[in-house]
Amino acid sequence: MIITKHMFYHKTDGGAEYLCSSSVKGTEEGSLEAKYIVRIDGNIKKDAELAIRFCEKTTIINLSVLKP
């Protein structure tokens, strides 16, 4: 089963870029408080990370180690 989710873009003042599963309320900008956050800056083949928020704990998975 594949579940798709609309993602919202967020760029920090320092230049880091993210795709977030929820937006800042009333905007189209991604929220870093979202349940799913994909870090897309740096070397996308080496540095990509998926952060999944479970309650108050966040789990970060480095996507470069996952094989299709």
Steps between C-alpha positions, in 0.01 A plus 500: 500500500629846411369807679566842348517822699518861379822658624570866578835668429701675772839672476680624811695825525816284494400348165390151614207373292219271613176344380247480784171310530319799651515874454527794734135580577352736241797473260645269235839489679611168649502466877798342677245374756352267234477123550708426187796718401735428208831688501585574135805727522862392462591199288160340437662159435693505828334748739125445448319427827142418593389608848185340644353652817338252741337699782793696648775280351643550150663215307742593220568254218787566259344420161835436329532165678164371376511279192203488258 
